[in-house]
Amino acid sequence: MRRAVFLDRDGLINCKAAEHDYVKCWSEFSFLPDVPDAIAMLNLAGYLVLIITNQRGIARGLMSAADLQRIHEKMCEELQLRGAHIDGIYVCPHDIGQCHCRKPDIGLFLQAERDFPIDKAGSWMVGDSDSDVNAGNNYGVKTIQTTKLLEAVERILEEAR
Protein backbone atom coordinates (compact mmCIF):
# COMPACT_ATOMS: atom_id res chain seq x y z
CA MET A 1 0.00 0.00 0.00
CA ARG A 2 1.28 3.45 -0.89
CA ARG A 3 0.39 6.88 0.35
CA ALA A 4 -0.93 9.14 -2.37
CA VAL A 5 -1.60 12.81 -2.83
CA PHE A 6 -4.47 13.38 -5.22
CA LEU A 7 -4.26 16.79 -6.87
CA ASP A 8 -6.85 18.80 -8.72
CA ARG A 9 -5.35 20.43 -11.81
CA ASP A 10 -6.90 23.79 -12.72
CA GLY A 11 -6.44 26.34 -9.95
CA LEU A 12 -3.86 24.25 -8.06
CA ILE A 13 -1.27 23.10 -10.62
CA ASN A 14 -1.97 25.66 -13.33
CA CYS A 15 -3.78 28.98 -13.65
CA LYS A 16 -7.50 28.58 -14.24
CA ALA A 17 -9.03 29.82 -17.45
CA ALA A 18 -11.57 32.63 -17.32
CA GLU A 19 -15.04 31.79 -15.96
CA HIS A 20 -16.89 29.41 -18.36
CA ASP A 21 -13.70 28.78 -20.35
CA TYR A 22 -11.13 25.98 -20.22
CA VAL A 23 -7.40 25.48 -20.72
CA LYS A 24 -7.72 24.01 -24.22
CA CYS A 25 -4.12 23.90 -25.46
CA TRP A 26 -0.58 24.07 -24.10
CA SER A 27 -0.21 27.79 -24.90
CA GLU A 28 -3.05 28.47 -22.41
CA PHE A 29 -1.40 26.41 -19.65
CA SER A 30 0.90 28.01 -17.09
CA PHE A 31 2.15 26.52 -13.85
CA LEU A 32 1.24 28.29 -10.64
CA PRO A 33 4.22 29.33 -8.45
CA ASP A 34 6.31 26.59 -6.81
CA VAL A 35 4.26 23.72 -8.30
CA PRO A 36 7.18 21.72 -9.75
CA ASP A 37 9.10 22.06 -6.48
CA ALA A 38 6.07 20.98 -4.44
CA ILE A 39 5.49 17.92 -6.63
CA ALA A 40 9.19 17.02 -6.44
CA MET A 41 8.97 17.17 -2.64
CA LEU A 42 6.09 14.69 -2.70
CA ASN A 43 8.04 12.44 -5.09
CA LEU A 44 11.08 12.48 -2.80
CA ALA A 45 8.91 11.68 0.23
CA GLY A 46 7.62 8.56 -1.55
CA TYR A 47 4.05 9.67 -2.19
CA LEU A 48 2.23 8.72 -5.35
CA VAL A 49 1.21 11.95 -7.08
CA LEU A 50 -2.08 11.50 -8.91
CA ILE A 51 -4.07 14.16 -10.74
CA ILE A 52 -7.87 13.92 -10.46
CA THR A 53 -9.46 16.44 -12.81
CA ASN A 54 -12.89 17.28 -14.21
CA GLN A 55 -12.51 18.43 -17.83
CA ARG A 56 -16.01 19.39 -18.89
CA GLY A 57 -14.64 21.32 -21.88
CA ILE A 58 -14.48 17.99 -23.71
CA ALA A 59 -18.20 17.31 -23.15
CA ARG A 60 -19.00 20.83 -24.26
CA GLY A 61 -17.04 20.36 -27.50
CA LEU A 62 -14.53 23.11 -26.73
CA MET A 63 -11.58 20.71 -26.83
CA SER A 64 -10.94 17.08 -27.69
CA ALA A 65 -9.55 14.25 -25.60
CA ALA A 66 -6.49 14.43 -27.85
CA ASP A 67 -6.07 18.15 -27.03
CA LEU A 68 -6.16 17.30 -23.33
CA GLN A 69 -3.69 14.44 -23.82
CA ARG A 70 -1.23 16.83 -25.51
CA ILE A 71 -1.55 19.31 -22.62
CA HIS A 72 -0.87 16.56 -20.08
CA GLU A 73 2.08 15.16 -22.05
CA LYS A 74 3.69 18.61 -22.22
CA MET A 75 2.92 19.27 -18.54
CA CYS A 76 4.63 16.00 -17.58
CA GLU A 77 7.64 16.79 -19.81
CA GLU A 78 8.04 20.19 -18.17
CA LEU A 79 7.77 18.67 -14.70
CA GLN A 80 10.41 16.05 -15.59
CA LEU A 81 12.77 18.86 -16.64
CA ARG A 82 12.29 20.35 -13.16
CA GLY A 83 12.89 17.10 -11.27
CA ALA A 84 9.25 16.17 -10.63
CA HIS A 85 6.83 13.59 -11.98
CA ILE A 86 3.16 12.64 -11.96
CA ASP A 87 2.37 8.96 -11.38
CA GLY A 88 -1.10 9.03 -12.94
CA ILE A 89 -3.69 11.37 -14.44
CA TYR A 90 -7.40 10.58 -14.16
CA VAL A 91 -9.89 12.66 -16.14
CA CYS A 92 -13.65 13.04 -16.15
CA PRO A 93 -14.57 14.33 -19.63
CA HIS A 94 -18.32 14.31 -18.93
CA ASP A 95 -20.87 17.00 -18.31
CA ILE A 96 -22.62 17.40 -14.97
CA GLY A 97 -24.96 14.52 -14.16
CA GLN A 98 -23.70 12.18 -16.89
CA CYS A 99 -21.41 9.90 -14.86
CA HIS A 100 -20.08 8.78 -11.51
CA CYS A 101 -16.50 9.85 -12.13
CA ARG A 102 -17.05 13.62 -11.97
CA LYS A 103 -15.95 15.11 -8.64
CA PRO A 104 -17.42 15.19 -6.02
CA ASP A 105 -18.15 11.55 -6.95
CA ILE A 106 -15.27 9.14 -6.39
CA GLY A 107 -15.07 7.32 -9.73
CA LEU A 108 -11.67 8.79 -10.61
CA PHE A 109 -10.29 7.73 -7.22
CA LEU A 110 -11.58 4.21 -7.83
CA GLN A 111 -9.83 4.19 -11.23
CA ALA A 112 -6.58 5.18 -9.51
CA GLU A 113 -7.13 2.50 -6.88
CA ARG A 114 -7.29 -0.14 -9.65
CA ASP A 115 -3.86 1.04 -10.86
CA PHE A 116 -2.19 1.54 -7.49
CA PRO A 117 -2.63 0.03 -4.00
CA ILE A 118 -3.66 3.16 -2.07
CA ASP A 119 -3.13 3.58 1.67
CA LYS A 120 -6.18 5.77 2.23
CA ALA A 121 -5.28 6.49 5.88
CA GLY A 122 -2.03 8.14 4.75
CA SER A 123 -3.40 9.84 1.64
CA TRP A 124 -4.70 13.32 0.82
CA MET A 125 -6.80 15.21 -1.72
CA VAL A 126 -5.68 18.77 -2.43
CA GLY A 127 -7.72 21.14 -4.55
CA ASP A 128 -9.06 24.64 -4.82
CA SER A 129 -12.80 23.94 -4.76
CA ASP A 130 -15.52 22.57 -2.51
CA SER A 131 -16.05 19.76 -5.03
CA ASP A 132 -12.39 18.68 -4.58
CA VAL A 133 -12.72 18.60 -0.80
CA ASN A 134 -16.08 16.84 -0.98
CA ALA A 135 -14.61 14.23 -3.34
CA GLY A 136 -11.70 13.57 -0.99
CA ASN A 137 -14.05 13.30 1.97
CA ASN A 138 -16.35 10.97 0.00
CA TYR A 139 -13.36 8.76 -0.86
CA GLY A 140 -12.11 8.75 2.74
CA VAL A 141 -8.81 10.64 2.57
CA LYS A 142 -7.68 13.80 4.34
CA THR A 143 -8.28 17.03 2.43
CA ILE A 144 -6.82 20.48 1.98
CA GLN A 145 -8.55 23.29 0.10
CA THR A 146 -6.05 25.82 -1.24
CA THR A 147 -4.58 27.41 -4.36
CA LYS A 148 -1.03 27.14 -2.97
CA LEU A 149 0.30 23.65 -3.51
CA LEU A 150 3.63 24.25 -1.77
CA GLU A 151 1.91 25.21 1.50
CA ALA A 152 -0.29 22.10 1.29
CA VAL A 153 2.72 19.88 0.65
CA GLU A 154 4.59 21.36 3.59
CA ARG A 155 1.58 20.59 5.80
CA ILE A 156 1.29 17.04 4.46
CA LEU A 157 4.99 16.35 5.03
CA GLU A 158 4.88 17.89 8.50
CA GLU A 159 1.93 15.72 9.52
CA ALA A 160 3.71 12.64 8.16
CA ARG A 161 6.70 13.21 10.48
N, C-alpha and C positions, 0 to 999 in steps of 0.2 A: 504494500500500500504506500502511495506517495502523497505528500501534501501538495496541494495545488493552489494557485491564485488564479481565479477566473477574473478576466478583465473585460469590461465594456470597451468598445473602440472609440466611437465618436464622442468627444467631450472629455475623454480621459487620456487616450493615446494621441489623438490628433484633434485639431481644431474642428469644431462642428461647422457644418454649412449653415447658411442663413435659414431662418424658420421656413418650413415647408420645402426645403431643398435638401440635397444629398451630396456627399462627396462622390462624384461620378467617374473621376479619372485621377491619375497620379498627380497631375498638375494642380489639382484642387486639394491635395493632401498635404498637411504640414504637421510635423510632430509638435506636441506641446512641450514646454521646457522640462528638461531632465528625464524625459521618458526613457531614452535608451539606457541611461545610467541606472534608473530604477529597475528596469527589466533585467539588466545585467546583475544587479544585486540579488534579485530573486533567483536567477540562474545559479549564481555562486553559492547561494544558501541551499540549493538542492530542491527548490520548489519547481513543480511543473508550472509553466506559464501558458494559460489557455485563454484565447479570446472568445467571448460569447457575445455575438452582435446581431441585433435586428437590422435588416437592410431592406426596408419596405420600398425603397426606390426601384428595386427589381420588379416587385409586384405592380408598381405604378407605371412601369414601362419607361422610366427615366434613365435606366442603365440596365445592362445585361449581366448575367452571372459571369460571363467572360470578362467584362469590364471590372467587376469586383475582384475576380481572380488575379487580374493584372495588378490592381492596386495592392492586394495582399502580397503578391510575389515581390513587388518593388519594396514594400514596407519591410518585409523580412530580409531582403538583400541589404537595405540600409541599416537595419538593426545589426545584422552580422558584421558589417563594416565597423560598427561601434561596440563590438564585443558582447552583443546580446542576441538572444534567440527566443522565438515563440515555439512552443511544443505542439500546439494545435489551434486551429481556427474553426469555429463552429458558427454557422450563419443561418438565420431565419430570413428567407427571401419573401415571405408571405405578407399579405395585408392583415390588418386587425381582424380577428375572429375566424381566420381560415385554417388554423392549425393549433397544435399543442407545443410547438417549439418556440413560439414568440414569447420573449420575456414579458410579463412575469411568470409565465409557465416555465417548466423545468426541462422541456424536451431537449434543448441543446446540452444541458448538463448531463442528461442521460446518454446522449450520443458520446460525449467525452468519456463518460464512465465505461462505455463499451470499449473504448480505445485504451484507457489507462485505469489501473486500479487506484481509485481515489480514497485517501484517508480524509473523510469528511470532517472529522473532529479537528484536524489540523489545517483545514482549508478555508479559503476566504473568497468572497465576491467583492470586487471593487468597481464602482461605477459612479456616474454623475447624476443618476435619476432615481426616482422612487421605484420605477419598474425594475431597475438593477438590484436595488436593496430587497425588494419584495421577492424577486426571483431567487436570490441567495438565501433568504429566509425560508422560502418554499422548499428549496433543495436541502436545507439543513446545514449550511455553512455560516461562518461569521461574515459580517458585512461591514463595509465602509463606504459611505457616500461622500464623494469629493471630486474635484477637478484636478487635484494635485497628486499625481501618482507617487512621486518621491516621498511625500509626507506619509501616505498610506503604507508604502513599503517599509519605511522606517518604523512605523507602529507595528506592522506585522512581524518584523524581525526582532523588535524589542520584546514583544509578547512571547515569541518563540524561545527566548533566552531563559 
